[in-house]
């Protein structure tokens, strides 16, 4: 694959991620689980794009630790609340989502691209506030926190298109 093909592939994956997340915005209004699945697909596109440029020595294993600790802690509290509520059909979708968004965040940091990193971290914050508000306890002004961080995330991820570099660049 030539350098241009790699560039086009990562750019296309981010554009598809943005489009899929836009669709998820509409789906989640009608079905939380449906929106969750569509957002998960969007994260898979972002993950794919970020992995295209986060190869070899850029994959610092130390960055895994804060993500594992954060996602593990959030997962523990979310799953405890889900089990307490008796809505156990949410367990597998929530665990899958946590794993995928965590992997997307790690891969974004591995790109060493400030826009991709900020975007992925804002997405994790947005979804953390949303999940905590939905499953654990109400958060004052949650809608403002969720939407501000979500649209910031999309902005930074979209902005990363112009500055993501292949390893060979």
HELIX and SHEET records of a PDB file:
HELIX    1   1 UNK A    3  UNK A   30  1                                  28    
HELIX    2   2 UNK A   32  UNK A   53  1                                  22    
HELIX    3   3 UNK A   56  UNK A   58  5                                   3    
HELIX    4   4 UNK A   63  UNK A   85  1                                  23    
HELIX    5   5 UNK A   88  UNK A   90  5                                   3    
HELIX    6   6 UNK A   91  UNK A  110  1                                  20    
HELIX    7   7 UNK A  114  UNK A  131  1                                  18    
HELIX    8   8 UNK A  132  UNK A  136  3                                   5    
HELIX    9   9 UNK A  142  UNK A  160  1                                  19    
END                                                                             
